[in-house]
Amino acid sequence: MELIRGVHNLYPRHRGCVATIGNFDGVHLGHQAVLKQTSEKARELELPATVITFEPQPQEFFRPEQAPPRLTRLREKMLALKPHAIDRLLCLDFNRYLANLTAQEFIDKIIVDGLQVRYLVVGDDFRFGKGRQGDFEMLVQAGKQYGFEVANTHSFTLGNERVSSTLIRQALWQGDLQHVKRLLGRPYSMCGRVAHGDKRGRTIGFPTANIYLHRQNTPILGVYAVQMNDVEQYPVNGVANIGTRPTVCGTRTLLEVHLFDFDKDIYGAHIEVSFVQKIRDEKRFESFDALKQQIHLDAQQARTILTGS
C-alpha cells in the first residue's frame, strides 16, 4: 500500500481510482465492510483502491481538548488497512487551509483534479467542506457533472449494535476487551518504538519495554495481560501497564510491557502490543515495595490468563 502525504504529492499516475473517504479510526468491522465494497469495485473497474483520510482528524483540529481518544494513530491505521486490498492511502493534512475549503473546492481539488475519482464510496450522512456544507446529494450531482459514480454505505450492525469507533471506546473504557475484539475483528493493539525508560523495573526484577504513545488522550488505561508481536516469529506473552505511573510521580502517559521469559535487546524496535484481558485499574501505592508486590501478583495473573496455568 502506497502512502501519499498531502495533495502536493499527487502525480498523474495517481489519477483514476475508486475511492472512499473517512477517519477510519480503529478500522473496525463497519470500516472493513466499506473497504471491501471499495476494493471489490476497484477490481471490477481495474483501478486502484484509494482511501482518503486526515491527519489530524477534523475533531482534533477544531476541538483538540474535547476530541475523543484516538483508537489508531496513522501507523496503526496503515497496519490495519493492509489486509483489505487497499492500494493507496491519501493522507490529507487537516490544517487551516483544508478546513477553509468549500465543499465545491474540495470536490474540484481533491476528488476531480487530484485523483480523478471514477467511483466514490461514502456514507449517506457524510458531510464535508467548510461549515460541513457538502453532503451525499452534492456528491451525486457532482458525479453527474464530472463523470464519477457515488455509492453509499450502510451502517454495519453486530447483533443489535451499530459498530462504531464510539462504541469501541466505551467498551475499552469498561475493560471489555472481548467485546472490543468482536467489534474490531481482531484484538485491540497499539504500536510504537521501544524507548529507554528510567529502568526502575530492572531494580525489582521486572524490566520493561517502554513505548511512548504520542497521543493527547489514550482510550485505554490500567494493567493488562498482553502479547507483543514483531519481536519473534510468534507472540510473546507479558503484562503491561498503561498510564502515568502515579507511584513514581510520573506525568507522561507510557505503555510499559514486561515480557515473560524474554531477555533480548529490543531498544529501538517497532513493536505491536495486543491487549488480551484487563487485570485492574492503575492506582497509586504508598510505597515502592507495595508496588513491587502488586506487580508480582499482576504478572502471575497475566500468566494464568495467557497460558491457563
Backbone hydrogen bonds in HBPLUS format (Angstrom, degrees):
<---DONOR---> <-ACCEPTOR-->    atom                        ^
c    i                          cat <-CA-CA->   ^        H-A-AA   ^      H-
h    n   atom  resd res      DA  || num        DHA   H-A  angle D-A-AA Bond
n    s   type  num  typ     dist DA aas  dist angle  dist       angle   num
A0002-GLU N   A0087-ASP O   2.83 MM  85  6.24 163.6  1.86 150.4 147.8     1
A0089-LEU N   A0002-GLU O   2.78 MM  87  6.13 160.2  1.82 165.4 166.1     2
A0004-ILE N   A0089-LEU O   2.84 MM  85  6.03 171.7  1.85 157.7 157.0     3
A0091-CYS N   A0004-ILE O   2.85 MM  87  6.06 163.5  1.88 163.8 169.3     4
A0006-GLY N   A0091-CYS O   2.89 MM  85  5.82 139.3  2.05 138.4 150.6     5
A0009-ASN N   A0006-GLY O   3.10 MM   3  5.66 161.0  2.14 113.1 119.1     6
A0010-LEU N   A0007-VAL O   3.00 MM   3  5.40 160.7  2.04 120.8 120.7     7
A0014-HIS N   A0011-TYR O   2.79 MM   3  5.49 160.1  1.83 126.4 133.1     8
A0015-ARG N   A0012-PRO O   3.13 MM   3  5.51 164.9  2.15 113.7 118.4     9
A0016-GLY N   A0115-LEU O   2.69 MM  99  6.05 158.0  1.74 148.6 150.5    10
A0118-ARG N   A0017-CYS O   2.82 MM 101  5.70 176.2  1.82 163.2 164.5    11
A0018-VAL N   A0048-PRO O   2.98 MM  30  6.24 169.1  1.99 165.2 168.1    12
A0050-THR N   A0018-VAL O   2.78 MM  32  6.04 163.6  1.81 163.3 167.7    13
A0019-ALA N   A0119-TYR O   2.90 MM 100  6.38 158.9  1.94 164.0 169.5    14
A0121-VAL N   A0019-ALA O   2.82 MM 102  6.23 159.9  1.86 156.4 163.4    15
A0020-THR N   A0050-THR O   3.04 MM  30  6.58 138.1  2.22 154.7 167.0    16
A0052-ILE N   A0020-THR O   2.81 MM  32  6.09 161.7  1.84 161.5 167.6    17
A0022-GLY N   A0052-ILE O   3.01 MM  30  6.45 155.6  2.07 168.2 176.0    18
A0027-VAL N   A0024-PHE O   3.29 MM   3  5.19 137.0  2.49 100.8 112.7    19
A0032-GLN N   A0028-HIS O   2.83 MM   4  6.11 157.3  1.89 155.0 162.8    20
A0029-LEU N   A0183-LEU O   3.02 MM 154  6.02 169.7  2.03 162.8 160.6    21
A0033-ALA N   A0029-LEU O   3.02 MM   4  6.27 141.6  2.18 142.4 150.7    22
A0034-VAL N   A0030-GLY O   3.33 MM   4  6.70 151.0  2.42 141.6 148.6    23
A0034-VAL N   A0031-HIS O   2.98 MM   3  5.11 116.8  2.39  98.2 113.9    24
A0035-LEU N   A0031-HIS O   2.86 MM   4  6.23 157.0  1.91 154.3 161.7    25
A0036-LYS N   A0032-GLN O   2.91 MM   4  6.06 151.4  1.99 141.5 149.1    26
A0037-GLN N   A0033-ALA O   3.03 MM   4  6.25 157.7  2.08 143.0 148.7    27
A0038-THR N   A0034-VAL O   2.93 MM   4  6.17 153.9  2.00 147.6 155.0    28
A0039-SER N   A0035-LEU O   2.82 MM   4  5.99 170.5  1.83 154.7 157.0    29
A0040-GLU N   A0036-LYS O   2.93 MM   4  5.94 160.3  1.97 148.3 153.9    30
A0041-LYS N   A0037-GLN O   3.24 MM   4  6.29 157.0  2.30 136.8 142.8    31
A0042-ALA N   A0038-THR O   2.96 MM   4  6.17 150.5  2.05 145.1 154.2    32
A0043-ARG N   A0039-SER O   2.97 MM   4  6.23 153.8  2.04 146.2 152.0    33
A0044-GLU N   A0040-GLU O   3.00 MM   4  6.24 155.7  2.07 143.3 150.4    34
A0045-LEU N   A0041-LYS O   2.93 MM   4  6.18 154.9  2.00 149.9 155.5    35
A0046-GLU N   A0042-ALA O   2.79 MM   4  5.67 110.2  2.28 133.8 151.6    36
A0047-LEU N   A0042-ALA O   2.86 MM   5  4.93 163.2  1.89 142.2 147.2    37
A0046-GLU N   A0043-ARG O   3.19 MM   3  4.76 144.7  2.32  90.5 100.9    38
A0087-ASP N   A0049-ALA O   2.89 MM  38  5.21 135.2  2.10 131.7 145.7    39
A0088-ARG N   A0049-ALA O   3.07 MM  39  6.43 155.9  2.13 156.4 158.1    40
A0051-VAL N   A0088-ARG O   2.93 MM  37  6.35 161.0  1.97 156.0 159.0    41
A0090-LEU N   A0051-VAL O   2.78 MM  39  6.09 156.7  1.83 161.6 169.0    42
A0053-THR N   A0090-LEU O   2.94 MM  37  6.30 164.8  1.96 161.9 165.2    43
A0092-LEU N   A0053-THR O   2.87 MM  39  6.16 172.4  1.87 154.1 151.6    44
A0055-GLU N   A0092-LEU O   2.98 MM  37  6.22 157.6  2.04 155.8 156.7    45
A0094-PHE N   A0055-GLU O   2.95 MM  39  5.56 152.6  2.03 113.0 121.4    46
A0060-GLU N   A0057-GLN O   2.77 MM   3  5.29 126.2  2.06 117.3 132.3    47
A0061-PHE N   A0057-GLN O   3.16 MM   4  6.52 138.9  2.33 148.0 159.2    48
A0061-PHE N   A0058-PRO O   3.05 MM   3  5.07 129.1  2.31  96.6 110.5    49
A0062-PHE N   A0058-PRO O   2.96 MM   4  6.24 168.0  1.98 163.1 164.2    50
A0063-ARG N   A0059-GLN O   2.80 MM   4  5.52 157.6  1.85 142.0 149.8    51
A0066-GLN N   A0063-ARG O   3.03 MM   3  5.36 129.8  2.29 107.7 121.2    52
A0067-ALA N   A0063-ARG O   2.85 MM   4  5.74 123.9  2.17 158.4 175.0    53
A0077-LYS N   A0073-ARG O   2.84 MM   4  6.07 155.2  1.90 158.1 166.6    54
A0078-MET N   A0074-LEU O   2.91 MM   4  6.18 157.0  1.97 154.6 160.1    55
A0079-LEU N   A0075-ARG O   3.12 MM   4  6.42 156.5  2.18 145.9 151.6    56
A0080-ALA N   A0076-GLU O   2.99 MM   4  6.25 155.0  2.06 146.4 153.2    57
A0081-LEU N   A0077-LYS O   2.91 MM   4  6.14 138.0  2.09 145.3 157.0    58
A0082-LYS N   A0078-MET O   3.19 MM   4  6.31 137.6  2.38 144.4 153.7    59
A0084-HIS N   A0081-LEU O   2.97 MM   3  5.65 165.9  1.99 131.0 135.0    60
A0095-ASN N   A0093-ASP O   2.95 MM   2  5.77 115.0  2.38 114.3  97.2    61
A0099-ALA N   A0095-ASN O   2.90 MM   4  6.09 162.5  1.93 156.4 162.2    62
A0100-ASN N   A0096-ARG O   3.05 MM   4  6.13 135.5  2.26 140.6 150.4    63
A0100-ASN N   A0097-TYR O   3.17 MM   3  5.31 134.3  2.39  97.8 109.9    64
A0101-LEU N   A0098-LEU O   3.19 MM   3  5.30 160.3  2.23 104.6 110.6    65
A0130-LYS N   A0101-LEU O   2.69 MM  29  5.58 145.3  1.81 141.3 151.8    66
A0106-PHE N   A0102-THR O   2.89 MM   4  6.20 154.2  1.96 153.7 161.0    67
A0107-ILE N   A0103-ALA O   3.04 MM   4  6.34 159.9  2.08 148.7 153.6    68
A0108-ASP N   A0104-GLN O   2.89 MM   4  6.15 165.6  1.91 151.1 155.1    69
A0109-LYS N   A0105-GLU O   2.80 MM   4  5.83 175.2  1.81 155.4 157.1    70
A0110-ILE N   A0106-PHE O   2.95 MM   4  5.54 157.9  2.00 140.4 147.7    71
A0112-VAL N   A0107-ILE O   2.86 MM   5  6.10 151.9  1.94 168.4 176.8    72
A0113-ASP N   A0108-ASP O   2.81 MM   5  5.86 167.3  1.83 155.5 159.4    73
A0114-GLY N   A0109-LYS O   3.06 MM   5  5.69 128.0  2.34 113.4 128.1    74
A0115-LEU N   A0110-ILE O   3.04 MM   5  6.22 139.9  2.21 148.0 157.3    75
A0117-VAL N   A0111-ILE O   2.94 MM   6  5.61 168.7  1.95 167.4 170.1    76
A0116-GLN N   A0112-VAL O   2.98 MM   4  4.42 127.7  2.26 111.7 125.2    77
A0149-GLU N   A0118-ARG O   3.09 MM  31  6.39 159.7  2.13 136.8 134.1    78
A0120-LEU N   A0149-GLU O   2.79 MM  29  6.20 160.7  1.83 159.0 165.5    79
A0151-ALA N   A0120-LEU O   2.81 MM  31  6.18 165.5  1.83 166.9 171.3    80
A0122-VAL N   A0151-ALA O   3.04 MM  29  6.48 159.2  2.08 165.5 170.4    81
A0153-THR N   A0122-VAL O   2.98 MM  31  5.86 128.0  2.26 119.8 128.1    82
A0126-PHE N   A0123-GLY O   3.03 MM   3  5.17 161.0  2.07 115.6 115.9    83
A0128-PHE N   A0134-GLY O   3.10 MM   6  4.86 147.9  2.21 119.4 125.2    84
A0134-GLY N   A0128-PHE O   2.74 MM   6  4.86 151.8  1.82 171.2 162.6    85
A0132-ARG N   A0129-GLY O   2.76 MM   3  5.02 141.2  1.91 143.5 138.5    86
A0139-LEU N   A0135-ASP O   3.19 MM   4  6.56 152.0  2.27 149.3 157.0    87
A0139-LEU N   A0136-PHE O   3.08 MM   3  5.17 117.6  2.49  96.6 111.7    88
A0140-VAL N   A0136-PHE O   2.98 MM   4  6.34 153.1  2.05 150.7 158.7    89
A0141-GLN N   A0137-GLU O   3.02 MM   4  6.30 161.0  2.06 149.6 153.5    90
A0142-ALA N   A0138-MET O   2.90 MM   4  6.12 155.0  1.96 144.8 152.4    91
A0143-GLY N   A0139-LEU O   2.79 MM   4  5.98 150.6  1.88 146.8 155.1    92
A0144-LYS N   A0140-VAL O   3.13 MM   4  6.48 148.3  2.24 144.3 151.6    93
A0145-GLN N   A0141-GLN O   3.13 MM   4  6.45 146.7  2.25 141.0 150.1    94
A0145-GLN N   A0142-ALA O   3.06 MM   3  4.99 117.4  2.47  91.7 107.5    95
A0146-TYR N   A0142-ALA O   2.79 MM   4  5.99 161.7  1.82 159.1 163.6    96
A0147-GLY N   A0143-GLY O   2.71 MM   4  5.23 132.5  1.93 138.2 146.0    97
A0148-PHE N   A0143-GLY O   2.98 MM   5  4.41 146.6  2.09 116.9 125.5    98
A0163-VAL N   A0156-PHE O   2.82 MM   7  5.81 161.7  1.86 161.3 167.5    99
A0158-LEU N   A0161-GLU O   2.79 MM   3  5.31 152.3  1.87 152.8 160.5   100
A0161-GLU N   A0158-LEU O   3.12 MM   3  5.31 166.2  2.14 121.3 124.4   101
A0168-ILE N   A0164-SER O   3.18 MM   4  6.48 153.1  2.25 144.2 151.4   102
A0169-ARG N   A0165-SER O   2.97 MM   4  6.25 156.2  2.02 149.5 155.6   103
A0170-GLN N   A0166-THR O   3.05 MM   4  6.34 157.9  2.10 149.6 155.3   104
A0171-ALA N   A0167-LEU O   3.04 MM   4  6.30 158.1  2.09 146.0 151.6   105
A0172-LEU N   A0168-ILE O   2.89 MM   4  6.12 155.5  1.95 152.0 158.8   106
A0173-TRP N   A0169-ARG O   2.94 MM   4  6.14 160.6  1.97 150.4 155.4   107
A0174-GLN N   A0170-GLN O   3.02 MM   4  6.26 140.8  2.18 141.6 152.4   108
A0176-ASP N   A0171-ALA O   2.92 MM   5  5.22 148.3  2.03 161.5 157.5   109
A0175-GLY N   A0172-LEU O   2.98 MM   3  4.99 153.1  2.05 101.3 109.8   110
A0180-VAL N   A0176-ASP O   3.15 MM   4  6.48 156.2  2.21 144.4 151.6   111
A0181-LYS N   A0177-LEU O   2.91 MM   4  6.05 153.5  1.98 139.1 145.8   112
A0182-ARG N   A0178-GLN O   3.09 MM   4  6.40 148.7  2.19 140.7 148.5   113
A0183-LEU N   A0179-HIS O   3.01 MM   4  6.32 154.0  2.08 149.6 156.5   114
A0184-LEU N   A0180-VAL O   2.90 MM   4  6.10 150.8  1.99 153.5 161.4   115
A0185-GLY N   A0181-LYS O   2.81 MM   4  5.56 141.4  1.96 139.5 149.8   116
A0275-PHE N   A0188-TYR O   2.88 MM  87  5.80 168.0  1.90 170.5 173.6   117
A0190-MET N   A0273-VAL O   2.95 MM  83  5.36 147.6  2.06 141.9 150.4   118
A0273-VAL N   A0190-MET O   2.78 MM  83  5.36 170.0  1.79 164.6 166.6   119
A0192-GLY N   A0271-ILE O   3.10 MM  79  5.73 149.3  2.20 153.0 159.6   120
A0271-ILE N   A0192-GLY O   2.89 MM  79  5.73 165.0  1.92 165.2 163.8   121
A0194-VAL N   A0269-ALA O   2.91 MM  75  5.56 158.9  1.95 152.6 156.7   122
A0268-GLY N   A0194-VAL O   2.84 MM  74  5.06 163.1  1.87 137.1 142.3   123
A0195-ALA N   A0210-ASN O   2.72 MM  15  5.40 169.4  1.73 160.9 164.5   124
A0203-THR N   A0200-ARG O   3.02 MM   3  5.50 133.8  2.24 109.9 121.6   125
A0204-ILE N   A0201-GLY O   3.15 MM   3  5.55 154.0  2.22 108.9 116.4   126
A0206-PHE N   A0201-GLY O   2.77 MM   5  4.68 152.6  1.84 151.9 142.6   127
A0205-GLY N   A0202-ARG O   3.27 MM   3  5.12 170.6  2.28 104.1 105.7   128
A0209-ALA N   A0257-VAL O   2.73 MM  48  5.07 160.6  1.77 144.2 146.6   129
A0257-VAL N   A0209-ALA O   2.91 MM  48  5.07 159.2  1.96 138.9 145.9   130
A0211-ILE N   A0255-LEU O   2.80 MM  44  5.09 161.0  1.84 153.0 159.1   131
A0255-LEU N   A0211-ILE O   3.03 MM  44  5.09 167.5  2.05 149.2 152.0   132
A0222-GLY N   A0242-ILE O   2.95 MM  20  5.38 166.3  1.97 150.3 150.5   133
A0242-ILE N   A0222-GLY O   2.84 MM  20  5.38 160.8  1.88 154.5 160.9   134
A0223-VAL N   A0280-ARG O   2.88 MM  57  5.37 171.0  1.89 158.8 159.6   135
A0279-ILE N   A0223-VAL O   2.76 MM  56  5.46 173.7  1.76 151.7 151.4   136
A0280-ARG N   A0223-VAL O   3.43 MM  57  5.37 157.3  2.48 130.9 134.1   137
A0224-TYR N   A0240-ALA O   2.82 MM  16  5.25 156.5  1.88 148.7 156.5   138
A0240-ALA N   A0224-TYR O   2.87 MM  16  5.25 162.5  1.90 152.6 158.2   139
A0225-ALA N   A0277-GLN O   2.88 MM  52  5.32 163.9  1.91 161.2 164.8   140
A0276-VAL N   A0225-ALA O   2.87 MM  51  5.53 157.6  1.92 155.9 161.0   141
A0277-GLN N   A0225-ALA O   3.40 MM  52  5.32 156.0  2.46 133.9 137.9   142
A0226-VAL N   A0238-GLY O   2.95 MM  12  5.26 177.6  1.95 139.4 140.2   143
A0238-GLY N   A0226-VAL O   2.97 MM  12  5.26 141.8  2.12 150.2 143.4   144
A0227-GLN N   A0274-SER O   2.97 MM  47  5.22 149.9  2.06 143.6 152.4   145
A0274-SER N   A0227-GLN O   2.81 MM  47  5.22 172.2  1.81 163.3 162.3   146
A0228-MET N   A0236-VAL O   2.79 MM   8  5.10 165.0  1.81 145.6 148.4   147
A0236-VAL N   A0228-MET O   2.92 MM   8  5.10 163.9  1.95 142.5 147.2   148
A0229-ASN N   A0272-GLU O   2.78 MM  43  5.15 169.1  1.79 159.5 163.4   149
A0272-GLU N   A0229-ASN O   3.40 MM  43  5.15 167.3  2.42 126.5 128.8   150
A0260-PHE N   A0237-ASN O   2.95 MM  23  5.87 167.6  1.97 146.0 150.0   151
A0239-VAL N   A0258-HIS O   2.94 MM  19  5.40 151.7  2.02 149.9 156.7   152
A0258-HIS N   A0239-VAL O   2.84 MM  19  5.40 171.4  1.85 168.8 166.2   153
A0241-ASN N   A0256-GLU O   2.88 MM  15  5.28 153.0  1.95 149.2 157.9   154
A0256-GLU N   A0241-ASN O   2.86 MM  15  5.28 171.7  1.86 160.2 162.6   155
A0243-GLY N   A0254-LEU O   3.13 MM  11  5.59 156.7  2.19 148.5 151.3   156
A0254-LEU N   A0243-GLY O   2.86 MM  11  5.59 161.3  1.90 147.8 149.4   157
A0248-VAL N   A0245-ARG O   3.23 MM   3  5.87 140.3  2.39 116.0 124.3   158
A0250-GLY N   A0245-ARG O   2.97 MM   5  4.93 165.5  1.99 137.9 135.8   159
A0249-CYS N   A0246-PRO O   3.14 MM   3  4.75 162.5  2.17 102.5 103.2   160
A0269-ALA N   A0266-ILE O   3.01 MM   3  5.42 163.5  2.04 135.2 137.0   161
A0291-LEU N   A0287-SER O   3.16 MM   4  6.47 152.6  2.24 141.0 148.4   162
A0292-LYS N   A0288-PHE O   2.87 MM   4  6.14 155.7  1.93 146.0 152.8   163
A0293-GLN N   A0289-ASP O   2.97 MM   4  6.25 157.8  2.02 149.5 154.5   164
A0294-GLN N   A0290-ALA O   3.06 MM   4  6.31 156.3  2.12 144.9 151.0   165
A0295-ILE N   A0291-LEU O   2.91 MM   4  6.16 153.5  1.98 153.1 160.6   166
A0296-HIS N   A0292-LYS O   3.15 MM   4  6.46 153.2  2.23 147.2 153.3   167
A0297-LEU N   A0293-GLN O   3.25 MM   4  6.61 155.4  2.31 143.3 149.2   168
A0298-ASP N   A0294-GLN O   2.79 MM   4  6.09 158.2  1.84 153.0 159.8   169
A0299-ALA N   A0295-ILE O   2.85 MM   4  6.01 162.8  1.88 152.7 156.7   170
A0300-GLN N   A0296-HIS O   3.02 MM   4  6.20 157.0  2.07 145.4 151.8   171
A0301-GLN N   A0297-LEU O   2.96 MM   4  6.18 158.6  2.00 149.2 154.8   172
A0302-ALA N   A0298-ASP O   2.85 MM   4  6.09 155.4  1.91 149.3 156.6   173
A0303-ARG N   A0299-ALA O   2.97 MM   4  6.18 159.4  2.01 149.4 154.1   174
A0304-THR N   A0300-GLN O   3.15 MM   4  6.40 158.2  2.20 144.5 150.0   175
A0305-ILE N   A0301-GLN O   2.95 MM   4  6.23 157.5  2.00 149.4 155.6   176
A0306-LEU N   A0302-ALA O   2.95 MM   4  6.10 160.5  1.98 153.0 157.9   177
A0307-THR N   A0303-ARG O   2.85 MM   4  5.82 148.7  1.95 150.6 157.9   178
A0308-GLY N   A0304-THR O   2.70 MM   4  4.62 136.9  1.89 124.8 134.4   179
